[in-house]
Amino acid sequence: MASETKRRRWLPAPFSRRATIVWAVIVAVLLVAGAYFMYDRLANGLGMAGATNSVPWGLWVVVYIWFSGLAGGLYLLSALVYLLRIPRFAPVARMALGLSVVSLVVSMIFIGIDLGAIRHSLGTLLFFHWSSPLAWEIKAYMFFMVVAVAQFVLVLLNDKRAAEAAGEPSMESLRRRGNVNLAIRVLAGVGVATSFVGPPGGTGMFFAAVKTRGLWEGGITSVLFYVMAVVTAAAFLIVAYRLLARLRGARPDGSALVGLNRVLAASLFALAFCVFFQIAPPLLSGDPASATAVGVMVSGSLAPLFWIGEIGLGLAVPAALLAVGAFRSRCAAGGVWTVAAAVSAMAGILALRYVLVVAGFSVPLLGGMPLPAYVPTLGEAMVTLFVLGLAVGCYGLAVRLLPLERRSASEGEARLESSYEGAGSAAVSCGGVSTGKEVRDGSAA
């Protein structure tokens, strides 16, 4: 009986029956809708896709780099706590770390289905070529995943031990907990360093290394991928954290939401600079290799997606909604305004990545040839829905089976059992958001 009580204390509280049914229905609909097309892809290869020799990367690569950017950005946000020890972000640190691993798995599924023969993908893991940017990126991805998984396991192990300890922890227990926290901090530093050659920076470096594509050349591409990752991760966490709090009938931590709002606003500002410096130099230089691609973006076939999706939904709308939320909301957390800004930002980043990939192939490699064109096929879209069904299922299982919303030793908390219980008796409610004080545990340092 005692062991069962400790187990329940460590595991997250279950969701309502209605929430579980809705989640299961969404997953089932997505999987059923794309099942036939996924079978066609696995059985008959890439013939169903709209990619060609002129435009070899399509929708699956776009969604792949969106999820890989999300994975890298979530890990970077978790490092604000596990590496830099910023207490404001403690309520979302473990959620960011755990969902980073899930996002990385989803991204690898997308890039896997974009390969010609999936069975041949094992060769990319077993063999290595020093001059191949792809080989470096794959190895960095695998190393990054190992580091993230090891760090997450240590976080869970540390807190499970703390939950199972009865009464006041002994000095020996605190010493062991501090040693594990030191290991977590070291792994966080290694993971952040790896992000420059893995997700998200490594993907931008890989694009920049494709010398035949003028739009992608230059150091701004790697910076752009890094900034896009932070925007996506901050927006995703705002939505996920508020959604989970609502499903559990609890109040999210207002300080953490304010911090995420500020990260999103700052990263949007940096993103605007990156987009400007990606577009302005090619137009000013007049180099056909890059100026033509930029022309396709701003005034050609991709112009509607660029102006409405990338600039509108990705920059202007989120910035306006965050500003309105800051002025009109009763508290700095922003309420529904910040949720709308986050959703808009995620959609805008997807549009940005699509425009970036497709426009990069819009210039023919040989003069006199027509401009390449790409339109995703129905099969590509339905396979994407199938994998998104897997993603929704994996995210749902993660938040249901793992204590992603706990705060304990690894996040510098000794007394808090949930990120929603931080206010205690001194809590101040602001639009359903908890703004209470935190209780720190010195053993975590």
PEGI-V731653 format. One record per pair of residues at least 12 apart in sequence whose C-alpha atoms are under 10 Angstrom apart, sorted by the first residue. I is the first residue (numbers start at 0). J is the second residue. If there is no record, write none. Layout:
i=[I	I]
j=[J	J]
//
This chain:
i=[1	2	4	5	5	5	5	5	5	6	6	6	7	8	8	8	8	8	9	9	9	9	9	9	9	9	9	9	9	10	10	10	10	10	10	10	10	10	11	11	11	11	11	11	11	11	11	11	12	12	12	12	12	12	12	12	13	13	13	13	13	14	14	14	14	14	14	15	15	15	17	18	18	19	19	19	22	22	22	23	23	23	23	25	25	25	26	26	26	26	26	26	26	26	26	26	26	27	27	27	27	28	28	28	29	29	29	29	29	29	29	29	29	29	29	30	30	30	30	30	30	30	30	30	30	31	31	31	31	32	32	32	32	32	33	33	33	33	33	33	33	33	33	33	33	34	34	34	34	34	35	35	35	35	36	36	36	36	36	36	36	36	36	37	37	37	37	37	37	37	37	37	38	39	39	40	40	40	40	40	40	41	41	41	41	43	43	44	44	44	44	44	44	45	45	45	45	45	45	45	46	46	47	47	47	47	47	48	48	48	48	48	48	48	48	48	49	49	49	49	49	49	49	49	50	50	50	50	50	50	50	51	51	51	52	53	53	53	53	53	53	53	53	53	54	54	54	54	54	54	54	54	54	54	54	54	55	55	55	55	55	56	56	56	56	56	56	57	57	57	57	57	57	57	57	57	58	58	58	58	58	58	58	58	58	58	58	58	58	59	59	59	59	59	59	59	59	59	59	59	59	59	59	59	60	60	60	60	60	60	60	60	60	60	61	61	61	61	61	61	61	61	61	61	61	61	62	62	62	62	62	62	62	62	62	63	63	63	63	63	63	63	63	63	63	63	64	64	64	64	64	64	64	64	64	64	64	64	64	64	64	65	65	65	65	65	65	65	65	65	65	65	65	65	65	66	66	66	66	66	66	66	66	66	66	66	66	66	66	66	66	67	67	67	67	67	67	67	67	67	67	67	67	67	67	67	67	67	68	68	68	68	68	68	68	68	68	68	68	68	68	68	68	68	68	68	68	68	68	69	69	69	69	69	69	69	69	69	69	69	69	69	69	69	69	69	69	69	69	70	70	70	70	70	70	70	70	70	70	70	70	70	70	70	70	70	70	70	71	71	71	71	71	71	71	71	71	71	71	71	71	71	71	71	71	71	71	71	71	71	71	71	72	72	72	72	72	72	72	72	72	72	72	72	72	72	72	72	72	72	73	73	73	73	73	73	73	73	73	73	73	73	73	73	73	73	73	73	73	74	74	74	74	74	74	74	74	74	74	74	74	74	74	74	74	74	74	74	74	75	75	75	75	75	75	75	75	75	75	75	75	75	75	76	76	76	76	76	76	76	76	76	76	76	76	76	77	77	77	77	77	77	77	77	77	77	77	78	78	78	78	78	78	78	78	78	78	78	79	79	80	80	80	80	80	80	80	81	81	81	81	81	81	81	81	81	81	81	81	81	81	81	81	81	82	82	82	82	82	82	82	82	82	82	82	83	83	83	84	84	84	84	84	85	85	86	86	86	86	86	86	86	86	87	87	87	87	87	87	87	87	87	88	88	88	88	88	88	88	88	89	89	89	89	89	89	89	89	89	89	89	89	89	90	90	90	90	90	90	90	90	90	90	90	90	90	90	90	90	90	90	90	90	90	91	91	91	91	91	91	91	91	91	91	91	91	91	91	91	92	92	92	92	92	92	92	92	92	93	93	93	93	93	93	93	93	93	93	93	93	94	94	94	94	94	94	94	94	94	94	95	95	95	95	95	95	95	95	96	96	96	96	96	96	96	97	97	97	97	97	97	97	97	97	97	97	97	98	98	98	98	98	98	99	99	99	99	99	100	100	100	100	100	100	100	101	101	101	101	101	101	102	102	102	103	103	103	103	103	103	104	104	104	105	105	105	105	105	105	105	106	106	107	107	108	108	108	109	109	109	109	112	112	112	113	123	123	124	124	124	125	126	131	131	132	132	132	132	132	132	132	132	132	133	133	133	133	133	133	134	135	135	135	135	136	136	136	136	136	136	136	136	137	137	137	137	137	138	138	139	139	139	139	139	139	139	140	140	140	140	140	140	140	140	141	142	142	142	142	143	143	143	143	143	143	143	143	143	144	144	144	145	146	146	146	146	146	146	146	146	147	147	147	147	147	149	149	149	150	150	150	150	150	150	150	150	150	151	151	152	153	153	153	153	153	153	154	154	154	154	154	154	154	154	154	155	155	155	155	155	155	155	156	156	156	157	157	157	157	157	157	157	157	157	157	158	158	158	158	158	158	158	158	158	158	159	159	159	160	160	160	160	161	161	161	161	161	161	162	162	162	162	170	172	173	173	173	173	173	174	174	175	176	176	176	176	176	177	177	177	177	177	177	178	178	178	179	179	179	180	180	180	180	180	180	180	181	181	181	181	183	183	184	184	184	194	195	195	195	196	198	198	198	199	199	199	199	199	199	199	199	199	200	200	200	200	200	200	200	200	201	201	201	202	202	202	202	203	203	203	203	203	203	203	203	203	203	204	204	204	204	204	204	204	204	205	205	206	206	206	206	206	207	207	207	208	209	211	211	211	211	211	211	211	212	212	212	212	212	212	212	212	212	212	213	213	213	213	213	213	213	213	213	213	213	213	214	214	214	214	214	214	214	214	214	214	214	214	214	214	214	214	215	215	215	215	215	215	215	216	216	216	217	218	219	219	219	219	219	220	220	220	220	220	221	222	222	222	223	223	223	223	223	223	223	223	224	224	224	225	225	226	226	226	226	226	226	226	226	227	227	227	227	227	227	227	227	227	227	227	227	227	228	228	229	229	229	229	229	229	230	230	230	230	230	230	230	230	230	230	230	230	230	230	230	231	231	231	231	231	231	231	231	231	231	231	232	232	232	232	232	233	233	233	233	233	233	233	233	233	233	233	233	234	234	234	234	234	234	234	234	234	234	234	234	234	234	234	235	235	235	235	235	235	236	236	236	236	237	237	237	237	237	237	237	237	237	237	237	237	237	237	238	238	238	238	238	238	238	239	240	240	240	240	240	240	241	241	241	241	241	241	242	243	243	244	244	244	244	244	245	247	248	248	249	249	249	249	249	249	249	250	250	250	250	250	250	250	250	250	250	250	250	251	251	251	251	251	251	251	251	251	251	251	251	252	252	252	252	252	252	252	252	252	252	252	252	252	252	252	253	253	253	253	253	253	253	253	253	253	253	253	253	253	253	253	254	254	254	254	254	254	254	254	255	255	255	255	256	256	256	256	256	256	256	256	257	257	257	257	257	257	258	258	259	259	260	260	260	260	260	260	260	260	260	261	261	261	263	263	263	263	263	263	263	264	264	264	264	264	264	265	267	267	267	267	267	267	268	268	270	270	270	271	271	271	271	274	274	274	277	277	278	278	278	278	278	278	279	280	281	281	282	287	288	288	288	288	288	289	289	289	289	290	291	291	291	291	291	291	292	292	292	292	292	292	292	292	292	292	293	293	293	293	293	293	294	294	295	295	295	295	295	295	295	296	296	296	296	296	296	299	300	300	300	301	301	301	301	301	301	302	304	304	304	304	304	305	305	305	305	305	305	306	306	306	307	307	308	308	308	308	308	308	308	308	308	308	309	309	309	309	309	309	309	309	309	309	309	309	310	310	310	310	310	311	311	311	312	312	312	312	312	312	312	312	312	312	312	312	313	313	313	313	313	313	313	313	313	313	313	313	314	314	314	314	314	315	315	315	315	316	316	316	316	316	316	317	317	317	317	317	317	317	317	317	317	317	318	318	318	318	318	319	319	319	320	320	320	320	320	320	320	320	320	321	321	321	321	321	321	321	321	321	322	322	322	323	323	324	324	324	324	324	325	328	328	329	329	330	330	330	330	330	331	332	332	332	332	332	333	333	333	334	334	334	334	335	357	357	357	357	358	358	358	360	360	361	402	402	403	403	404	404	404	404	405	405	405	405	406	406	406	406	407	407	407	408	408	408	408	408	408	409	409	409	409	410	410	410	410	411	411	411	411	411	411	411	411	412	412	412	412	412	412	412	413	413	413	413	413	413	413	414	414	414	414	415	415	415	418	418	419	419	419	420	420	420	421	421	421	421	421	421	422	422	422	422	422	423	423	423]
j=[163	163	163	159	160	162	163	164	165	159	162	163	162	159	162	163	402	416	155	158	159	160	161	162	163	401	402	405	416	159	162	399	400	401	402	403	404	405	398	399	400	401	402	403	404	405	416	417	247	398	399	400	401	402	404	417	246	247	398	399	400	243	246	247	248	398	399	246	247	248	246	246	247	246	395	399	391	392	395	388	391	392	395	388	391	392	384	385	386	387	388	389	390	391	392	393	395	385	388	389	392	384	385	388	381	382	383	384	385	386	387	388	389	391	392	381	382	383	384	385	386	387	388	389	392	381	384	385	388	381	382	384	385	388	378	379	380	381	382	383	384	385	386	387	388	381	382	384	385	386	378	381	382	385	377	378	379	380	381	382	383	384	385	112	378	379	381	382	383	384	385	386	382	378	382	112	113	115	378	379	382	112	115	116	117	115	116	112	113	114	115	116	117	112	113	114	115	116	378	379	115	378	375	376	377	378	379	113	374	375	376	377	378	379	380	382	372	373	374	375	376	377	378	379	113	372	373	374	375	376	379	371	372	373	371	360	361	362	363	364	370	371	372	373	356	357	358	359	360	361	362	363	371	372	373	374	113	356	357	360	373	113	356	357	359	360	373	113	353	356	357	373	374	375	376	379	109	113	352	353	356	357	373	374	375	376	379	380	383	106	108	109	110	111	112	113	114	353	375	379	380	382	383	386	106	109	110	111	112	113	114	352	353	356	106	109	110	349	350	351	352	353	354	355	356	357	105	106	109	110	349	352	353	383	387	102	103	105	106	107	108	109	110	111	113	352	103	106	107	109	110	198	199	202	203	224	228	349	352	353	356	102	106	199	224	227	228	231	345	348	349	350	351	352	353	99	101	102	103	104	105	106	107	109	198	199	228	231	232	349	390	99	100	102	103	104	105	106	107	109	110	140	197	198	199	200	202	228	99	102	103	106	197	198	199	200	201	202	203	224	225	226	227	228	229	230	231	232	348	95	98	99	100	102	103	106	198	199	227	228	229	230	231	232	233	234	235	236	345	95	96	97	98	99	100	101	102	103	104	105	106	144	198	199	228	229	231	232	95	96	99	100	102	103	140	143	190	191	193	194	195	197	198	199	200	201	224	225	228	229	231	232	95	96	99	194	198	199	200	224	225	226	227	228	229	230	231	232	233	235	91	92	93	94	95	96	97	98	99	100	102	228	229	230	231	232	233	235	236	92	93	94	95	96	97	98	99	100	143	147	187	190	191	194	198	199	228	229	232	92	95	96	99	187	188	190	191	194	199	225	228	229	232	88	91	92	93	95	96	99	229	232	233	236	259	262	89	91	92	93	94	95	96	97	99	187	410	92	93	95	96	183	184	186	187	188	190	191	92	187	92	93	184	187	409	410	411	93	96	150	154	180	181	183	184	185	186	187	188	409	410	411	443	444	180	181	183	184	185	186	187	188	189	190	191	184	187	188	184	410	411	443	444	410	411	254	255	410	411	412	437	438	439	252	253	254	255	256	257	258	259	437	252	254	255	256	257	258	259	410	252	254	255	404	405	406	407	409	410	411	412	418	437	240	251	252	253	254	255	256	403	404	405	406	407	410	412	415	417	418	419	420	421	437	236	237	239	240	251	252	255	256	259	403	404	405	406	410	418	236	255	403	404	405	406	409	410	418	151	154	155	402	403	404	405	406	407	409	410	418	236	239	240	397	398	401	402	403	404	405	232	233	235	236	239	240	403	404	147	148	150	151	154	187	403	147	148	150	151	152	154	394	397	398	401	402	403	236	393	394	397	398	403	144	147	148	151	232	143	144	145	146	147	148	151	144	148	390	393	394	397	390	393	394	140	141	143	144	147	198	144	390	393	386	387	389	390	391	393	394	386	390	137	140	386	389	390	382	383	386	387	382	383	386	379	137	138	137	138	141	138	138	205	208	196	201	202	204	205	206	207	208	209	201	202	204	205	206	208	205	196	197	201	205	196	197	198	200	201	202	204	205	196	197	198	201	202	196	197	193	194	195	196	197	198	201	193	194	196	197	198	199	201	202	197	189	190	193	197	189	190	191	192	193	194	196	197	198	190	197	198	190	183	186	187	188	189	190	191	193	183	186	187	189	190	182	183	186	179	180	182	183	184	185	186	187	190	183	186	183	179	180	182	183	186	409	176	179	180	182	183	407	408	409	410	401	402	403	405	407	408	409	176	179	409	175	176	177	178	179	180	183	407	408	409	176	402	405	406	407	408	409	410	413	416	402	407	408	172	175	176	408	173	176	407	408	409	413	407	408	413	416	442	442	408	440	441	442	443	442	443	442	408	409	442	443	444	408	409	441	442	443	444	442	443	444	408	409	443	408	409	410	411	442	443	444	409	442	443	444	409	443	409	443	444	225	221	222	225	221	224	225	228	221	222	223	224	225	226	227	228	229	220	221	222	223	224	225	226	228	221	224	225	220	221	224	225	215	216	218	219	220	221	222	223	224	225	216	217	218	219	220	221	222	224	220	221	220	221	224	356	359	219	220	221	220	359	288	289	359	360	362	363	364	288	289	292	358	359	360	361	362	363	364	281	286	287	288	289	290	291	292	293	359	360	362	277	278	281	288	289	290	291	292	293	355	356	358	359	360	361	362	277	289	292	355	356	358	359	277	289	359	277	277	272	273	274	276	277	273	274	276	277	355	273	269	270	273	269	270	271	272	273	274	276	277	270	273	352	266	270	265	266	267	268	269	270	271	273	266	267	269	270	273	313	344	345	347	348	349	351	352	266	348	262	263	265	266	267	270	259	262	263	264	265	266	267	268	269	270	313	341	344	345	348	263	266	267	341	342	344	345	346	347	348	349	259	262	263	341	345	256	258	259	260	261	262	263	264	266	341	344	345	259	260	262	263	264	317	337	338	339	340	341	342	343	344	345	259	338	341	342	344	345	256	259	338	341	255	256	257	258	259	260	263	332	337	338	339	340	341	342	335	337	338	339	340	341	342	338	252	255	256	404	418	419	256	334	335	338	431	432	338	398	404	404	418	419	431	432	431	419	419	431	417	418	419	420	431	432	433	418	419	420	421	422	428	429	430	431	432	433	434	332	417	418	419	420	421	422	428	431	432	433	434	332	418	419	420	421	422	426	428	431	432	433	434	435	436	437	330	331	332	333	419	421	422	427	428	429	430	431	432	433	434	435	331	332	432	433	434	435	436	437	332	418	433	434	331	332	333	334	337	432	433	434	325	330	331	332	333	337	331	332	332	337	321	325	331	332	333	337	338	340	341	321	331	332	317	318	321	337	340	341	344	314	317	318	321	322	340	318	313	314	315	317	318	344	314	318	313	314	348	310	313	314	315	309	310	351	289	293	290	292	293	294	296	297	293	293	293	294	294	362	359	361	362	363	364	358	359	361	362	362	358	359	361	362	363	370	354	355	357	358	359	360	361	362	363	370	354	355	358	359	361	362	358	361	354	357	358	359	361	362	370	354	355	357	358	359	361	358	358	361	372	353	354	355	357	358	361	354	347	350	351	353	354	347	350	351	353	354	355	347	350	351	347	350	343	344	346	347	348	349	350	351	353	354	343	344	346	347	348	349	350	351	352	353	354	355	344	347	348	350	351	343	344	347	340	341	342	343	344	345	346	347	348	349	350	351	340	341	342	343	344	345	346	347	348	349	350	351	340	343	344	347	348	340	343	344	347	339	340	341	343	344	347	336	337	338	339	340	341	342	343	344	345	347	337	340	341	343	344	336	337	340	333	335	336	337	338	339	340	341	343	333	334	335	336	337	338	339	340	341	336	337	340	336	337	336	337	338	339	340	337	429	430	429	430	428	429	430	432	434	429	429	430	432	433	434	429	430	432	429	430	431	432	430	371	372	373	374	371	372	373	372	373	373	416	417	417	418	416	417	418	419	417	418	419	420	418	419	420	421	439	440	443	439	440	441	442	443	444	440	442	443	444	439	440	443	444	437	438	439	440	441	442	443	444	437	438	439	440	441	442	443	437	438	439	440	441	442	443	437	438	439	440	437	438	439	433	437	432	433	435	433	435	437	433	434	435	436	437	438	434	435	436	437	438	435	436	437]
//
